[in-house]
Amino acid sequence: MALLPVEEALARLLADAAALGSEHVTLLEAAGRVLSQPLAATLTQPPFDASAMDGYAVRAADVATLPARLQVVGEAAAGRGFAGRVGVGEAARIFTGAPLPAGADAIVIQEDCTAEGNVITVRDGAPDAAHIRRRGGDFSEGAILLKAGVKLAARQITLAAAMGHAVLPVHRKPIVAILASGDELALPGTRPPPDQIVCSNPYGVAAVLRAAGADPRFLGIAADTRASLDAHIDRATGCDLLVTIGGASVGDHDLIAPVLAARGMTLDFWKIAMRPGKPMLYGRLGPMAVVGLPGNPVSALICARVFLVPLIEKLSGLAAAATSTATAVTAVDLEANGPRTHYMRATLESAKSGARAARPVRSQDSSLLSPLAAADCLIVRPVGAPAVPAGASVAILPLDF
């Protein structure tokens, strides 16, 4: 199977995915979830004309000529309005958030008044329309203010609450099974023997998935035997996506692809024209999507950023998955690129021009995790890209995991 361009692989991956079904969550559980239905206001906000200032509710006609003396006939506070009416030559003490009393059509702020018992003198300052928050000034009952496909953050959740909603319809979180494989792997926290290494990839991949909106579930480490792989894969039943790590190449001990094929997986593609990350597969095992990540730690995380993040976002119901790149200038000269898209680990800094500059980390060796941990973006070098000098514009993909 020929190397597949990154753009085509991603397009095929996303074309095969659809937003998952809907469920309802409380406002406190809604952060990071994606609305599955448009949300309409159940009430009008503000529900009444309200004072935006501390002062006095008056009739504008009574303060057209200053100074003006007015009789104070009551008080209105937030949550406790004045039940009476403001008549000619009268005023009501009012505080921020209180309903504007009947008969009043203006607010004079307390700084412009002098109080003597139940009489105030309005010395100066014309009433300002901004001192009254008009009914429906924010939104009206029935208005659709949040569209389906919106990812809910603090601003949207606050609005939804103000609209009168206690629970929100959201797309279900994708349930993702993560399976590592390899006789060489030992769990973190143990002292591996001389012929093993610590298994780190599943934890980083799980963090990427969780940040993207998924519910990751680690199935453990399978040995390099068909029986062990089958037993672990059985535990992925009911998940929306199975992510395997390692064992997807063509060595004698790389059994992931043949075991999945024997279970009925339909292979869509294998081997991507990218570095790092070439040996990645995608297929479907019944209703469950399957993504096989490389066992190399840097390759696994970069493939997770490039492919899994937009896939999870689409399954979660986002209207637009985060597949686009940003731009920066390169801090150093970059060599011409070869036949695979190169994702260079880099850090962002400020250039002398003030522009955002990307500087490649000390090593692009795909087995080294410490340079990846130091990076905050990937410089994306397209297939066959020519050499560019320092200061030239390049595409970058943010690393937010």
N, C-alpha and C positions, 0 to 999 in steps of 0.2 A: 504494500500500500504506500503510495507516494506521500511525501510530506504535505500536509494541508496548511494553507496560509491561515494565520491567526484570525483574520477577519472572517473568512469563510467558516472556520470551525466555530467561532463564537455565534455567528448568524444561525448556523444549523442547531447549535445547542439551545439558543433562545427561541427559535421558531418551533421547537418541539415542546416548549414549556408553556403552561397557562397558569393563571392565578388560581390559587386553591380556594376552597369553599369558605363560607362566612361563619363567624361566631360572634357572640356579644361579650364584651369585657367592660368592667367598670372604668370610670375615669382614672382611678389610681393605677390601673393596669394597662392603660392605653398608650403610654409613651413608647415610641418606636414602631407602633403598629400602623397598618395601612387601612384606611376606610374602604369598605367594600360597597357602600351605598352613599349617595349624596345625602347631606345632612341639612335639614331645614329647621329654622328657628321655630320653637313652640310658643314663643311669646315676643313681645315688643320690648326693645331696650333703648333708652330708659322707658319704663312703663308709664311715666308721668313727667310733666315739666318739673325739673328739679333745680334747686339752687346750686351753683358752682362756687359760691363764696359764702362766707359768714357776713351777715349784715341785716338788712330789713327788706321785707317784701312790701312794695308800694304800688300805687297807681302812677304811671308815667306822667299823667296830666297834673298830678299834685306836686311833682318836682320839676315841672317845666321852668319855673322861675325860682331862683334861689336867693337867699335862704328860705327854707320851707319848714314850718312846724307841723308835726304829725303826732296824732295820738296812737300809742302802742296798745293794740287790742288783743294780742295773743302771741303765741310762740309756736314755731314749727322746727322740729329736729329730725334727723335721719331716723326713719322707722317710726316716727310719731308726728303726724301732720297736724295742722291747725284746722279744726272742724268748722270754724266760723268763716266769716267773709270780711275782706278788707274793703271798707267803703270810702267815701269821699273824706279826705283829710285824715285817713288812718294808715297805720302800718302794722306789720307783724314781724316780731323778731324771728330771724330765720338762720339756720346753720347749713353748712355744706351737705348736700345730699338729701335735704328735706324737700317734700313736695311743695310746689308753689301754691299758696292758698287761693281759694276762689276770690275773684275780684281784683287780685294783684296781677300786674303785667310787667313788672320791672323789679330789679334788685338794686339797692344802693348799698355799697360796702360800708362796714362799720367804721373804717378809717375816715370816711367823709361825713360822719355824723357825731353829734354830741347828745348824750342822753341825760335827762333830768327827770328822774322818777319814771312816769309812764309817758313822757313826752320826749320826742327826739327833734333835733334841729339838723336838717340836711344842709350843710354849709356849702359844699361845692361838689363837683364831679357829676357829670351826666351819666344816667344809667347806660350800661353797656350790654348789648344783646348777648355777649359771650358769658355773662354772669348767669344765664339760664341755659341749662341743658334740656333741649326740647325733646318731648316724647318721640320715640322712634328715630332719634338722631343717629343712633348707631345702626340699628336694624329693626325690621318689622316682622311680625309673626308671619310665617310661611316662606320667608326669603331663604333660598338655598345659599348658604355661606361657605360650606366645605364640600368639595367635589369628591367623588369616588376616586381612589388612587392617590390620595394625599397621605403622606407619612406624617403621623401625629407627633408633634413636639409640644413644648410648653405653651407656645402661642395658640396653636390650634386646639389644644385640650382646654385651655382657659376659655376660649371662644365657645367651644361646644358646651361647657358647663353653663356659661352665661345664656346660651340659647335654650337652656332648660333640659339638657340631656344628662342622665345619670349613668347610662350605659351606652356603648357605641358599637355599631356593626363594623367588624374588621375582618380582613382575610386571616385565615388560619396560618399559624407559623409552620413553615416547612419542617418536618421531622427528618433529620439527616443522621443516618448511621455511618460511623467512621470505623474503618477496619484497617489496622496495620498488619503487615505480614513480614515474616523473615526470622529465620533461626538465629540471626545475629543480634536480635533486639532484646534489651532488658529494660524493665520498667524504671522510671526515674525514682531516686531515693534508694536504690539498691546499688551494691558495688558489683559491676559487671565483671565476669571472668575475662581472661586475656583475649578470648576470641569473640567477644560481644561488645556492642556499643549501646549507649542509652537511647531509648526510643523517645524522641522529642517531637516528631512531626505531628502526631494526632492532637497534641495540646495546642499547638499554634494554629493548625487548621480549624480546630473547634472554636478558637477565639475569633478567627476570621468569620466563620459561619454565624456565631452568636452575634457579633457586631453587625452583620448584614441583616439579621432578623430571623435566623433559623433557631431551631431547638436541636442542638447536636447531642448525639448519644454515642459514646465510645464503646465499641464491641470488644475491645481487647486486641491482643496480638496473636495472630494465627501462625502456626508453624508452617514450614514449607512442605506441607503434605496436602493432598486433596481432601482427606478426611477432616483435617483441622480446618481448612478453609470452608468446606461445606458446613461444618458445625457452626462456625462463626457467622456465615452468611445467613443461615437459618434464622438467626436472631434479628436480622434486619427486616423480617416480614412485617408489613404494615407501615413501613417508613416511606417517605416520598422520594428520598434520594439515598443511594448508597455511595459513599466515597471510600475507595480503597487507596491505600498508600503503600507503594512499593510492589514489586513482583509483576509489573506490567510490561516488562521488557521481553527479550526473547531467549534468555539464558535457560539452562536446564532446570533451575530452581524457580523460574518465574512462571508461576502456575495460575495467576489470577485470571488471565484471559481464557485459557482452556477450561478452567473450572466454571467460570461464568457461562461460557459457551455451552458446556454440557448441561447447565441448568436452564438453558433456553434463551440466554441473552442475545439480542439482536445488536450486532456491532455497527455503529454508525461511522466512526472514524477512529484511527489510531495513528499516532505520530504527527506532531505539529511542527511547522517550520518556525520554531522559536528557540531562543536560548536565553537562559536555561529553561528546560521543561519539555524537550522534544517527546519523550515517551509517555504521552498522556492519551487515554482512551475515553470514548464516550459511547454508551449504548443504552438499551432499555431491557429490563428484566421484568416482563409483565407490565404492571402499572408503574413500576419503580424505575426512575432514571439511575444510571450508573456512571460515575466519573472515576476513572483510575488515575490517580496522581503519581508522579515519579517518586521514588524513595529518597532521592537526594533532597536534603532539607530545604535548601534555598529554592530548588526547582518546585518543590511541593507548595511552598508559600506563594511564590510568584504565580504559579498556575491557579492557585486559589484566588488570588487577587484579580487576575485577568478573566477567569472563567466562572468561578463559583460565586463571587460577589454579585455580578449582574444576573446570574441564574437565580440565586436566592431572592434577589429584589423582585424579579419578575414573578416567581412563585408566590411571593408575599403580596403581590397586587400593585406594586408601584407602577404608576403610569409610564414612567421612563426609567429604565435601568441605567445605572452609572457606568457607561462604557466609554464615554468621551474623555479625551486627554486635555490637559491644560498646556500652557506654553511657558518657557523660561529661556534664558540664554545660557549657553554652556560656559563654564568657568575656565575650561581648558580646550585645547585642540582635540578633536575627535577624529579617529581614523575612519576610512571608508568601511561600510558594513558589508557582510557577505550575504548568502542566500537565505538566512533566517532572521526574523525580527529579533533584535537584541534588546533585552530589558536590563539596562545598566543600573545597578544600585548607586544612588547619589544622595548628597545632602544639599539642602537649599541654603543660600546665603545672599547677601546684598552685593551686587556688583558696584564698581565705582560710579557707573551711570545712574545707580539707584534702582536698576532693574533687578528682578529676581533671577539669581544665577544658580545653576545646578552643577555641583562638583562631584564627579565619580569618586566612590570610596576607594580605599587603598588597594583592594583586590576584588576582581570580578569572579574569582574562583567560586563555582556554584556549590562547593561543599562547606564553605565557611559561613557560619551563622553570625559571628560577631560583626563583620562589616554590614550585613543585612540589618542587624539590630541598630546600627549607627545611622543607617540611611532613613530618609523621610520621603523619598520619591524614587521613581524609576525613570531614567531617560529612555525613551522609546525610539530605537533606531530602526527605521523601516528596512525591508529587504532591498539590498543594493544601494542604500543611501551613500552619497559621496562624502568624502572627508569635509569637515567644517572647521573653521577657525574659532578660537575663543571669542565669545561675544555674539556668536551666531544664534539664531532662534532654534530651539529644539522642542519636541513634544515631551511632556512628562506625565506620568501617572502617579497621583499621590499615594503614599503608603500610610493608611490610617488604621492599621492594625498593630 
